[in-house]
Amino acid sequence: MTNTLTTRAEVVSFDTEPLILVNSKDEAVGEMLKADCHQGDGKLHRAFSLFIFNSSNQLLVHQRADSKPLWGGFWTNSCCSHPRVGETMEEAVARRSQEELGFSTETRFIYKFEYTAHFEDIGTEHELCSVFVGQYDGEPRINSEEIRDYRWVSAAEVDRMLDDEHMATTPWFAMEWRQLKSQGLV
């Protein structure tokens, strides 16, 4: 359930920000504007996904803002984005959690994987994505420029969300959730 008292609006993501292009070994091979990275079949770039659990083992999920060019209005994991040039992945995770959710917390790297996902005929995510987990007890102070809604949900509820063909969820959320389950982390 969304608590409107915990909502703020701040633009923190720009199509003109450079993303870090990488090869499959996660070696930087250049930079490209975010908008250009997502055109056509996409260019492989660094990204991260964060899964925040509370002490009741509920996962913080959010519905992406409708204004997002790819998967706007879709439900996804707690936070996902890209490191900026010159920023470590850990710094990026902390920064983006603060920007989107209004808090940062200690996180732990779990694994890294490469994926490609096409969104209609609009664009593509082609990412080498580092997956992190963290814990937070409290309510986020969501950034309405990035997030439309949020919920704390149990693992069983996440499974139902991802199994429901009428529930719009991002493709990376499903891939990452399955891997976290296979590692016994949820």
DOSEZA-345334 format. One record per atom (N, C-alpha, C): x, y, z; atom name; residue in three letters; residue number from 1. Coordinates in Angstrom, 3 decimals. Each point is the difference from the previous one (the first is absolute). Layout:
<pts>
      east     north        up  atom  rest   nr
         X         Y         Z    CA   ALA  NUM
...
</pts>
This chain:
<pts>
      east     north        up  atom  rest   nr
     0.848    -1.173     0.000     N   MET    1
    -0.848     1.173     0.000    CA   MET    1
     0.892     1.234     0.000     C   MET    1
    -0.349     0.971    -0.789     N   THR    2
     0.778     1.218    -0.073    CA   THR    2
    -0.445     0.975     1.066     C   THR    2
     0.963     0.609     0.649     N   ASN    3
    -0.258     1.050     0.963    CA   ASN    3
     0.383     1.302    -0.673     C   ASN    3
    -0.975     0.809    -0.391     N   THR    4
     0.286     1.210    -0.757    CA   THR    4
     0.847     0.986     0.783     C   THR    4
     0.069    -0.127     1.322     N   LEU    5
     0.838     0.888     0.792    CA   LEU    5
     1.481    -0.292    -0.209     C   LEU    5
     0.322    -1.146    -0.583     N   THR    6
     1.395    -0.362    -0.194    CA   THR    6
     0.429     0.171    -1.455     C   THR    6
    -0.698     0.824    -0.755     N   THR    7
     0.290     0.189    -1.410    CA   THR    7
     0.657     1.360    -0.239     C   THR    7
     0.962     0.020    -0.894     N   ARG    8
     0.624     1.242    -0.429    CA   ARG    8
     0.245    -0.106    -1.498     C   ARG    8
     0.303     1.090    -0.663     N   ALA    9
     0.283    -0.009    -1.443    CA   ALA    9
     1.317     0.708    -0.257     C   ALA    9
     0.906    -0.715    -0.646     N   GLU   10
     1.298     0.565    -0.354    CA   GLU   10
     0.514    -0.737    -1.233     C   GLU   10
     0.374     0.728    -1.030     N   VAL   11
     0.554    -0.621    -1.195    CA   VAL   11
     1.435    -0.411     0.314     C   VAL   11
     0.288    -1.299    -0.123     N   VAL   12
     1.330    -0.521     0.327    CA   VAL   12
     0.580    -0.853    -1.126     C   VAL   12
    -0.762    -0.174    -1.061     N   SER   13
     0.412    -0.843    -1.111    CA   SER   13
    -0.141     0.789    -1.291     C   SER   13
     1.024    -0.087    -0.844     N   PHE   14
     0.010     0.795    -1.222    CA   PHE   14
     0.400    -0.856    -1.189     C   PHE   14
    -0.688     0.153    -1.125     N   ASP   15
     0.355    -0.735    -1.216    CA   ASP   15
     1.378     0.382    -0.508     C   ASP   15
     0.488     1.163     0.417     N   THR   16
     1.293     0.490    -0.484    CA   THR   16
     1.175    -0.399     0.894     C   THR   16
    -0.252    -0.749     1.077     N   GLU   17
     1.126    -0.409     0.838    CA   GLU   17
     0.731    -1.155    -0.669     C   GLU   17
     1.329     0.008     0.048     N   PRO   18
     0.765    -1.083    -0.627    CA   PRO   18
    -0.041    -1.264     0.852     C   PRO   18
    -0.213    -1.127    -0.658     N   LEU   19
     0.078    -1.300     0.660    CA   LEU   19
     1.320    -0.650    -0.376     C   LEU   19
     0.411    -0.955     0.798     N   ILE   20
     1.278    -0.686    -0.196    CA   ILE   20
    -0.232    -1.228    -0.875     C   ILE   20
     0.538     0.027    -1.212     N   LEU   21
    -0.064    -1.165    -0.881    CA   LEU   21
     1.043    -1.006     0.472     C   LEU   21
    -0.377    -1.279    -0.032     N   VAL   22
     0.899    -1.069     0.454    CA   VAL   22
    -0.053    -1.164    -0.966     C   VAL   22
     0.985    -0.901     0.130     N   ASN   23
    -0.085    -1.277    -0.690    CA   ASN   23
    -0.539    -1.030     0.995     C   ASN   23
    -0.128    -1.222    -0.422     N   SER   24
    -0.585    -1.040     0.857    CA   SER   24
     0.845    -0.317     1.228     C   SER   24
     1.258     0.452     0.012     N   LYS   25
     0.871    -0.193     1.166    CA   LYS   25
    -0.070     1.186     0.946     C   LYS   25
    -0.896     0.928    -0.249     N   ASP   26
    -0.193     1.211     0.798    CA   ASP   26
     1.206     0.932    -0.078     C   ASP   26
     0.662    -0.003    -1.137     N   GLU   27
     1.080     0.939    -0.245    CA   GLU   27
    -0.582     1.201    -0.735     C   GLU   27
     0.264     1.193     0.510     N   ALA   28
    -0.514     1.212    -0.637    CA   ALA   28
     0.610     0.147    -1.387     C   ALA   28
    -0.862     0.276    -0.986     N   VAL   29
     0.459     0.157    -1.383    CA   VAL   29
    -0.424     1.354    -0.587     C   VAL   29
    -0.630     0.839     0.811     N   GLY   30
    -0.402     1.310    -0.489    CA   GLY   30
    -1.182     0.533     0.781     C   GLY   30
    -0.564     1.072    -0.526     N   GLU   31
    -1.167     0.642     0.599    CA   GLU   31
    -0.996     0.322    -1.107     C   GLU   31
    -1.265     0.072     0.370     N   MET   32
    -1.048     0.364    -0.951    CA   MET   32
    -1.157     0.612     0.768     C   MET   32
    -0.675     0.963    -0.601     N   LEU   33
    -1.157     0.609     0.644    CA   LEU   33
    -1.057    -1.062     0.286     C   LEU   33
    -0.655     0.145     1.136     N   LYS   34
    -1.001    -0.989     0.426    CA   LYS   34
    -1.051    -0.252    -1.078     C   LYS   34
    -0.526     1.036    -0.584     N   ALA   35
    -1.034    -0.172    -1.028    CA   ALA   35
     0.522    -0.835    -1.164     C   ALA   35
     1.247     0.228    -0.397     N   ASP   36
     0.575    -0.737    -1.122    CA   ASP   36
     0.271    -1.455     0.353     C   ASP   36
     0.359    -0.263     1.264     N   CYS   37
     0.259    -1.380     0.442    CA   CYS   37
    -1.234    -0.886    -0.140     C   CYS   37
    -1.181     0.601     0.065     N   HIS   38
    -1.243    -0.772     0.009    CA   HIS   38
    -0.700    -0.052    -1.363     C   HIS   38
     0.631     0.532    -1.030     N   GLN   39
    -0.584    -0.032    -1.343    CA   GLN   39
     0.275    -1.339    -0.672     C   GLN   39
    -0.858    -0.354    -0.947     N   GLY   40
     0.202    -1.222    -0.791    CA   GLY   40
     0.155    -1.224     0.868     C   GLY   40
     1.103    -0.736    -0.218     N   ASP   41
     0.273    -1.203     0.783    CA   ASP   41
     0.749     0.302     1.285     C   ASP   41
     0.226     1.270     0.284     N   GLY   42
     0.664     0.407     1.238    CA   GLY   42
     1.492    -0.227    -0.044     C   GLY   42
     0.715     0.771     0.783     N   LYS   43
     1.453    -0.143     0.157    CA   LYS   43
     0.265    -0.502     1.410     C   LYS   43
     0.879    -0.976     0.124     N   LEU   44
     0.294    -0.586     1.301    CA   LEU   44
     0.615     1.056     0.923     C   LEU   44
    -0.644     0.202     1.143     N   HIS   45
     0.465     1.005     0.962    CA   HIS   45
    -0.182    -0.527     1.425     C   HIS   45
     0.709     0.635     0.933     N   ARG   46
    -0.065    -0.383     1.417    CA   ARG   46
    -1.315     0.463     0.607     C   ARG   46
    -0.522    -0.841     0.873     N   ALA   47
    -1.235     0.318     0.715    CA   ALA   47
     0.009    -0.743     1.325     C   ALA   47
    -0.993     0.316     0.829     N   PHE   48
    -0.158    -0.739     1.246    CA   PHE   48
    -1.477    -0.123     0.339     C   PHE   48
    -0.297    -0.986     0.812     N   SER   49
    -1.324    -0.194     0.580    CA   SER   49
     0.170    -0.225     1.492     C   SER   49
    -0.890     0.618     0.769     N   LEU   50
     0.044    -0.095     1.449    CA   LEU   50
    -1.310    -0.584     0.506     C   LEU   50
     0.118    -0.978     0.881     N   PHE   51
    -1.145    -0.622     0.655    CA   PHE   51
     0.086     0.340     1.480     C   PHE   51
    -0.944     0.795     0.496     N   ILE   52
    -0.041     0.405     1.402    CA   ILE   52
    -1.070    -0.814     0.716     C   ILE   52
     0.405    -0.683     1.065     N   PHE   53
    -0.921    -0.768     0.837    CA   PHE   53
    -0.104     0.686     1.357     C   PHE   53
    -1.160    -0.161     0.650     N   ASN   54
    -0.129     0.477     1.378    CA   ASN   54
     0.208    -1.180     0.948     C   ASN   54
    -0.067     0.241     1.299     N   SER   55
     0.267    -1.068     0.972    CA   SER   55
    -1.090    -1.071     0.003     C   SER   55
    -1.124     0.261    -0.684     N   SER   56
    -1.053    -1.015    -0.157    CA   SER   56
     0.177    -0.785    -1.293     C   SER   56
     1.157     0.158    -0.650     N   ASN   57
     0.316    -0.668    -1.274    CA   ASN   57
    -0.932     0.401    -1.128     C   ASN   57
    -0.560     1.183     0.075     N   GLN   58
    -0.790     0.532    -1.107    CA   GLN   58
     0.930     0.792    -0.914     C   GLN   58
    -0.262    -0.086    -1.286     N   LEU   59
     0.778     0.710    -1.003    CA   LEU   59
    -0.688     1.310    -0.350     C   LEU   59
     0.773     1.065    -0.103     N   LEU   60
    -0.512     1.279    -0.483    CA   LEU   60
    -0.011    -0.055    -1.522     C   LEU   60
    -1.190     0.055    -0.587     N   VAL   61
    -0.141     0.061    -1.451    CA   VAL   61
    -0.602     1.356    -0.350     C   VAL   61
     0.236     0.431    -1.225     N   HIS   62
    -0.583     1.271    -0.406    CA   HIS   62
    -0.519    -0.065    -1.432     C   HIS   62
    -0.928     0.887    -0.267     N   GLN   63
    -0.553     0.160    -1.340    CA   GLN   63
     0.709     1.197    -0.627     C   GLN   63
     0.642    -0.239    -1.135     N   ARG   64
     0.754     1.061    -0.654    CA   ARG   64
    -0.931     1.129    -0.434     C   ARG   64
     0.503     1.209     0.041     N   ALA   65
    -0.780     1.154    -0.441    CA   ALA   65
    -0.425    -0.193    -1.455     C   ALA   65
    -1.178     0.469    -0.326     N   ASP   66
    -0.514    -0.113    -1.369    CA   ASP   66
     0.899     0.715    -1.007     C   ASP   66
     0.730     0.992     0.446     N   SER   67
     0.855     0.788    -0.895    CA   SER   67
     1.274    -0.735    -0.417     C   SER   67
     0.282    -1.138     0.613     N   LYS   68
     1.193    -0.756    -0.377    CA   LYS   68
    -0.129    -0.453    -1.448     C   LYS   68
     1.039     0.206    -0.833     N   PRO   69
    -0.115    -0.372    -1.416    CA   PRO   69
    -0.104    -1.511    -0.225     C   PRO   69
     0.615    -0.789     0.869     N   LEU   70
    -0.078    -1.456    -0.109    CA   LEU   70
    -0.669    -0.556     1.257     C   LEU   70
    -1.010    -0.797    -0.184     N   TRP   71
    -0.728    -0.666     1.081    CA   TRP   71
    -0.623     0.987     0.996     C   TRP   71
    -0.471     1.131    -0.486     N   GLY   72
    -0.724     0.940     0.854    CA   GLY   72
    -1.281    -0.648     0.512     C   GLY   72
    -0.289     0.158     1.291     N   GLY   73
    -1.198    -0.578     0.607    CA   GLY   73
     0.150    -1.461     0.396     C   GLY   73
     1.133    -0.622    -0.269     N   PHE   74
     0.217    -1.402     0.336    CA   PHE   74
     0.544    -0.112     1.428     C   PHE   74
    -0.329    -1.114     0.651     N   TRP   75
     0.511    -0.296     1.343    CA   TRP   75
     1.373    -0.634    -0.114     C   TRP   75
     0.864     0.317     0.969     N   THR   76
     1.366    -0.511    -0.024    CA   THR   76
     0.567    -0.065     1.412     C   THR   76
     1.261    -0.405     0.086     N   ASN   77
     0.682    -0.104     1.283    CA   ASN   77
     0.211     1.386     0.611     C   ASN   77
     0.608     0.038     1.157     N   SER   78
     0.074     1.214     0.813    CA   SER   78
     0.612     1.193    -0.707     C   SER   78
     1.090    -0.210    -0.713     N   CYS   79
     0.703     1.104    -0.648    CA   CYS   79
     0.873    -0.578    -1.100     C   CYS   79
     0.072     0.665    -1.135     N   CYS   80
     0.868    -0.439    -1.085    CA   CYS   80
     0.446     1.223    -0.792     C   CYS   80
     1.277    -0.010    -0.389     N   SER   81
     0.526     1.151    -0.728    CA   SER   81
     1.389    -0.323    -0.538     C   SER   81
     0.775     1.048    -0.222     N   HIS   82
     1.330    -0.107    -0.594    CA   HIS   82
     1.008     0.802     0.819     C   HIS   82
     1.234    -0.514     0.104     N   PRO   83
     1.042     0.825     0.614    CA   PRO   83
     0.382     1.115    -0.969     C   PRO   83
     0.439     1.107     0.556     N   ARG   84
     0.483     1.105    -0.822    CA   ARG   84
     1.495    -0.171    -0.243     C   ARG   84
     0.472     0.635    -1.034     N   VAL   85
     1.427    -0.040    -0.315    CA   VAL   85
     0.785     0.492     1.222     C   VAL   85
     1.000    -0.774     0.420     N   GLY   86
     0.833     0.354     1.138    CA   GLY   86
    -0.554    -0.440     1.343     C   GLY   86
    -1.129    -0.676     0.005     N   GLU   87
    -0.676    -0.408     1.230    CA   GLU   87
     0.130    -1.511     0.158     C   GLU   87
     0.295    -0.473     1.212     N   THR   88
     0.003    -1.442     0.232    CA   THR   88
    -1.443    -0.503     0.018     C   THR   88
    -0.155    -1.285    -0.166     N   MET   89
    -1.345    -0.576     0.033    CA   MET   89
    -0.645     0.227     1.366     C   MET   89
     0.770    -0.163     1.058     N   GLU   90
    -0.529     0.194     1.355    CA   GLU   90
    -0.455     1.446     0.206     C   GLU   90
     0.782     0.958    -0.512     N   GLU   91
    -0.397     1.407     0.084    CA   GLU   91
    -1.289     0.245    -0.779     C   GLU   91
    -0.115    -0.625    -1.162     N   ALA   92
    -1.190     0.165    -0.836    CA   ALA   92
    -1.243    -0.553     0.696     C   ALA   92
     0.133    -1.173     0.612     N   VAL   93
    -1.134    -0.606     0.692    CA   VAL   93
    -0.467     0.906     1.140     C   VAL   93
     0.938     0.510     0.786     N   ALA   94
    -0.356     0.882     1.121    CA   ALA   94
    -0.627     1.301    -0.504     C   ALA   94
     0.586     0.589    -1.041     N   ARG   95
    -0.528     1.257    -0.544    CA   ARG   95
    -1.416    -0.183    -0.521     C   ARG   95
    -0.177    -1.031    -0.808     N   ARG   96
    -1.295    -0.163    -0.653    CA   ARG   96
    -1.088    -0.399     1.000     C   ARG   96
     0.340    -0.807     0.989     N   SER   97
    -0.971    -0.338     1.040    CA   SER   97
    -0.464     1.275     0.701     C   SER   97
     0.939     0.870     0.307     N   GLN   98
    -0.355     1.273     0.644    CA   GLN   98
    -0.868     0.853    -0.923     C   GLN   98
     0.365     0.060    -1.280     N   GLU   99
    -0.744     0.834    -0.961    CA   GLU   99
    -1.418    -0.507    -0.247     C   GLU   99
    -0.161    -1.315    -0.125     N   GLU  100
    -1.306    -0.575    -0.329    CA   GLU  100
    -0.849    -0.298     1.224     C   GLU  100
     0.639    -0.536     1.056     N   LEU  101
    -0.736    -0.517     1.148    CA   LEU  101
     0.104     0.879     1.239     C   LEU  101
     0.902     0.961    -0.019     N   GLY  102
     0.151     0.900     1.139    CA   GLY  102
     0.804    -0.579     1.144     C   GLY  102
     0.699    -1.107    -0.222     N   PHE  103
     0.877    -0.578     1.017    CA   PHE  103
     1.092    -0.791    -0.688     C   PHE  103
     1.073    -0.214     0.705     N   SER  104
     0.999    -0.971    -0.431    CA   SER  104
     0.304    -0.877     1.203     C   SER  104
     0.452    -1.175    -0.286     N   THR  105
     0.279    -0.965     1.046    CA   THR  105
     1.164    -0.858    -0.452     C   THR  105
     0.570    -0.742     0.908     N   GLU  106
     1.089    -0.899    -0.367    CA   GLU  106
    -0.521    -1.050    -0.968     C   GLU  106
     0.764    -0.264    -1.042     N   THR  107
    -0.407    -0.986    -1.002    CA   THR  107
     1.118    -1.023    -0.189     C   THR  107
    -0.392    -1.119    -0.583     N   ARG  108
     0.945    -1.090    -0.250    CA   ARG  108
    -0.146    -0.448    -1.453     C   ARG  108
     1.127    -0.086    -0.709     N   PHE  109
     0.010    -0.501    -1.372    CA   PHE  109
    -0.299    -1.494     0.013     C   PHE  109
    -0.876    -0.440    -0.929     N   ILE  110
    -0.365    -1.416    -0.069    CA   ILE  110
     0.548    -0.666    -1.258     C   ILE  110
    -0.282     0.563    -1.164     N   TYR  111
     0.480    -0.580    -1.255    CA   TYR  111
    -0.146     1.028    -1.119     C   TYR  111
     0.542    -0.356    -1.149     N   LYS  112
    -0.038     0.850    -1.184    CA   LYS  112
    -0.448    -0.850    -1.188     C   LYS  112
    -0.798     0.579    -0.896     N   PHE  113
    -0.434    -0.743    -1.179    CA   PHE  113
    -0.270     0.964    -1.154     C   PHE  113
     0.032    -0.539    -1.196     N   GLU  114
    -0.277     0.779    -1.206    CA   GLU  114
    -1.356    -0.408    -0.554     C   GLU  114
    -0.769     0.975    -0.413     N   TYR  115
    -1.291    -0.299    -0.614    CA   TYR  115
    -0.346     1.058    -1.036     C   TYR  115
    -0.917    -0.385    -0.880     N   THR  116
    -0.565     0.906    -0.992    CA   THR  116
    -1.505    -0.144     0.060     C   THR  116
    -0.708     1.112     0.035     N   ALA  117
    -1.468    -0.015     0.011    CA   ALA  117
    -0.497     1.151    -0.861     C   ALA  117
    -0.866    -0.346    -0.961     N   HIS  118
    -0.576     1.002    -0.908    CA   HIS  118
    -1.331     0.477     0.551     C   HIS  118
    -0.240     1.293    -0.085     N   PHE  119
    -1.279     0.573     0.422    CA   PHE  119
    -0.739     0.518    -1.227     C   PHE  119
    -1.011    -0.797    -0.395     N   GLU  120
    -0.798     0.335    -1.188    CA   GLU  120
     0.959     0.386    -1.124     C   GLU  120
    -0.291     1.056    -0.741     N   ASP  121
     0.931     0.455    -1.038    CA   ASP  121
     0.672     1.302     0.424     C   ASP  121
     0.020     0.235     1.333     N   ILE  122
     0.494     1.266     0.529    CA   ILE  122
     1.490    -0.054     0.331     C   ILE  122
     0.452    -1.090     0.582     N   GLY  123
     1.403    -0.077     0.387    CA   GLY  123
     0.346    -1.308     0.666     C   GLY  123
     1.243    -0.094     0.446     N   THR  124
     0.541    -1.250     0.524    CA   THR  124
     0.905     0.267     1.193     C   THR  124
    -0.106    -0.875     0.990     N   GLU  125
     0.993    -0.055     1.067    CA   GLU  125
     0.984    -1.093    -0.372     C   GLU  125
     1.273     0.334    -0.058     N   HIS  126
     1.072    -0.980    -0.183    CA   HIS  126
     1.027     0.331     1.076     C   HIS  126
    -0.100    -0.721     1.107     N   GLU  127
     0.737     0.388     1.191    CA   GLU  127
     0.860    -1.128     0.548     C   GLU  127
     1.114     0.397     0.577     N   LEU  128
     0.768    -0.864     0.880    CA   LEU  128
    -0.352     0.503     1.386     C   LEU  128
    -0.864    -0.739     0.664     N   CYS  129
    -0.681     0.479     1.201    CA   CYS  129
     0.542    -0.673     1.259     C   CYS  129
     0.425     0.819     0.948     N   SER  130
     0.436    -0.479     1.314    CA   SER  130
    -1.190     0.052     0.944     C   SER  130
    -0.265    -1.103     0.686     N   VAL  131
    -1.161    -0.114     0.878    CA   VAL  131
     0.463     0.091     1.456     C   VAL  131
    -0.669     0.872     0.747     N   PHE  132
     0.311     0.243     1.409    CA   PHE  132
    -1.242    -0.250     0.848     C   PHE  132
     0.209    -0.336     1.264     N   VAL  133
    -1.088    -0.076     0.971    CA   VAL  133
     0.356     0.885     1.189     C   VAL  133
    -1.037     0.462     0.685     N   GLY  134
     0.176     0.807     1.196    CA   GLY  134
    -1.218    -0.141     0.883     C   GLY  134
     0.065     0.609     1.162     N   GLN  135
    -1.122    -0.042     0.933    CA   GLN  135
    -0.318     1.414     0.462     C   GLN  135
    -1.302     0.254     0.159     N   TYR  136
    -0.451     1.300     0.489    CA   TYR  136
    -1.350    -0.193     0.667     C   TYR  136
    -0.148     0.555     1.184     N   ASP  137
    -1.287    -0.013     0.687    CA   ASP  137
    -0.489     1.437     0.062     C   ASP  137
    -1.128     0.219    -0.564     N   GLY  138
    -0.562     1.342    -0.088    CA   GLY  138
    -0.656     0.165    -1.348     C   GLY  138
    -0.559     1.153    -0.206     N   GLU  139
    -0.642     0.270    -1.279    CA   GLU  139
     0.908     0.875    -0.848     C   GLU  139
     0.048    -0.283    -1.299     N   PRO  140
     0.799     0.854    -0.871    CA   PRO  140
    -0.650     1.372    -0.172     C   PRO  140
     0.790     0.936    -0.400     N   ARG  141
    -0.476     1.328    -0.389    CA   ARG  141
     0.200     0.076    -1.505     C   ARG  141
    -0.968    -0.539    -0.743     N   ILE  142
     0.187    -0.241    -1.423    CA   ILE  142
     0.049     1.297    -0.809     C   ILE  142
     0.779    -0.083    -1.061     N   ASN  143
     0.125     1.089    -0.961    CA   ASN  143
    -1.023    -0.254    -1.102     C   ASN  143
    -1.026     0.815    -0.080     N   SER  144
    -1.100    -0.234    -0.954    CA   SER  144
     0.424     0.215    -1.448     C   SER  144
     1.165     0.570    -0.243     N   GLU  145
     0.520     0.076    -1.373    CA   GLU  145
     0.468    -1.370    -0.475     C   GLU  145
     0.330    -0.867     0.935     N   GLU  146
     0.518    -1.333    -0.312    CA   GLU  146
    -0.983    -1.117     0.317     C   GLU  146
    -0.825     0.205     1.022     N   ILE  147
    -0.845    -1.065     0.554    CA   ILE  147
    -1.441     0.469     0.095     C   ILE  147
    -0.925    -0.835    -0.506     N   ARG  148
    -1.422     0.311     0.096    CA   ARG  148
    -0.610    -0.531     1.289     C   ARG  148
     0.436    -1.186     0.419     N   ASP  149
    -0.583    -0.643     1.168    CA   ASP  149
     1.024    -0.976     0.562     C   ASP  149
    -0.216    -0.451     1.218     N   TYR  150
     0.870    -1.012     0.593    CA   TYR  150
    -0.798    -0.857     0.965     C   TYR  150
     0.570    -1.160     0.313     N   ARG  151
    -0.597    -0.929     0.966    CA   ARG  151
     1.113    -0.814     0.650     C   ARG  151
    -0.263    -0.435     1.217     N   TRP  152
     0.811    -1.031     0.639    CA   TRP  152
    -0.772    -1.301    -0.182     C   TRP  152
     0.617    -1.020    -0.602     N   VAL  153
    -0.710    -1.247    -0.306    CA   VAL  153
     0.829    -1.209     0.432     C   VAL  153
    -0.716    -1.064     0.332     N   SER  154
     0.656    -1.256     0.384    CA   SER  154
     0.551    -0.692    -1.246     C   SER  154
     0.863    -0.992     0.220     N   ALA  155
     0.546    -0.783    -1.118    CA   ALA  155
    -1.120    -0.666    -0.793     C   ALA  155
    -1.012    -0.508     0.691     N   ALA  156
    -1.130    -0.630    -0.695    CA   ALA  156
    -0.734     1.016    -0.867     C   ALA  156
    -0.137     1.234     0.490     N   GLU  157
    -0.655     1.045    -0.792    CA   GLU  157
     0.840     0.375    -1.221     C   GLU  157
     1.323     0.019     0.147     N   VAL  158
     0.866     0.264    -1.157    CA   VAL  158
    -0.200    -1.092    -1.036     C   VAL  158
    -0.010    -1.257     0.442     N   ASP  159
    -0.229    -1.121    -0.926    CA   ASP  159
    -1.318     0.175    -0.746     C   ASP  159
    -1.050     0.377     0.711     N   ARG  160
    -1.306     0.195    -0.644    CA   ARG  160
     0.053     1.155    -1.005     C   ARG  160
     0.660     1.091     0.370     N   MET  161
     0.143     1.137    -0.922    CA   MET  161
     0.666    -0.447    -1.299     C   MET  161
     1.083    -0.740     0.139     N   LEU  162
     0.782    -0.402    -1.173    CA   LEU  162
    -0.692    -1.079    -0.815     C   LEU  162
    -0.868    -0.787     0.626     N   ASP  163
    -0.744    -1.048    -0.706    CA   ASP  163
    -1.279     0.521    -0.651     C   ASP  163
    -0.463     1.164     0.407     N   ASP  164
    -1.252     0.566    -0.493    CA   ASP  164
     0.233     0.667    -1.351     C   ASP  164
    -0.542    -0.601    -1.053     N   GLU  165
     0.218     0.542    -1.351    CA   GLU  165
    -0.640     1.375    -0.193     C   GLU  165
    -0.909     0.391     0.894     N   HIS  166
    -0.641     1.315    -0.105    CA   HIS  166
     0.724     1.068     0.826     C   HIS  166
     0.988    -0.426     0.781     N   MET  167
     0.763     0.935     0.823    CA   MET  167
     1.228     0.428    -0.798     C   MET  167
     0.143     1.264    -0.253     N   ALA  168
     1.123     0.507    -0.780    CA   ALA  168
     1.239     0.092     0.893     C   ALA  168
     0.968    -0.897    -0.231     N   THR  169
     1.251    -0.001     0.752    CA   THR  169
     1.168     0.059    -0.985     C   THR  169
     1.102     0.569     0.450     N   THR  170
     1.160     0.118    -0.874    CA   THR  170
     0.673    -1.359    -0.192     C   THR  170
     0.613    -0.216    -1.160     N   PRO  171
     0.640    -1.304    -0.247    CA   PRO  171
     1.186    -0.272     0.918     C   PRO  171
     0.781     1.027     0.336     N   TRP  172
     1.161    -0.229     0.865    CA   TRP  172
    -0.422    -0.400     1.406     C   TRP  172
    -1.133     0.516     0.472     N   PHE  173
    -0.516    -0.348     1.330    CA   PHE  173
    -0.204    -1.509     0.090     C   PHE  173
    -0.655    -0.575    -0.991     N   ALA  174
    -0.269    -1.443     0.000    CA   ALA  174
     1.301    -0.804    -0.055     C   ALA  174
     0.929     0.407    -0.870     N   MET  175
     1.265    -0.732    -0.129    CA   MET  175
     0.781     0.031     1.311     C   MET  175
     0.080     1.168     0.602     N   GLU  176
     0.771     0.163     1.228    CA   GLU  176
    -0.655    -0.727     1.178     C   GLU  176
    -1.316     0.076     0.085     N   TRP  177
    -0.724    -0.667     1.081    CA   TRP  177
     0.230    -1.513    -0.052     C   TRP  177
    -0.088    -0.575    -1.198     N   ARG  178
     0.229    -1.452    -0.142    CA   ARG  178
     1.408    -0.375     0.478     C   ARG  178
     0.995     0.822    -0.356     N   GLN  179
     1.375    -0.291     0.415    CA   GLN  179
     0.162     0.137     1.507     C   GLN  179
    -0.587     1.036     0.596     N   LEU  180
     0.077     0.148     1.451    CA   LEU  180
    -0.644    -1.186     0.705     C   LEU  180
    -1.127    -0.483    -0.535     N   LYS  181
    -0.659    -1.181     0.580    CA   LYS  181
     0.878    -1.225    -0.138     C   LYS  181
     0.631    -0.163    -1.173     N   SER  182
     0.824    -1.192    -0.214    CA   SER  182
     1.221    -0.009     0.932     C   SER  182
     0.419     1.170     0.451     N   GLN  183
     1.122     0.089     0.930    CA   GLN  183
    -0.467    -0.043     1.461     C   GLN  183
    -1.311    -0.186     0.207     N   GLY  184
    -0.541    -0.108     1.354    CA   GLY  184
    -0.033     1.312     0.765     C   GLY  184
     0.012     1.116    -0.726     N   LEU  185
     0.018     1.298     0.650    CA   LEU  185
    -1.403     0.564     0.271     C   LEU  185
    -1.016    -0.632    -0.550     N   VAL  186
    -1.393     0.398     0.262    CA   VAL  186
    -0.861    -1.221     0.224     C   VAL  186
</pts>
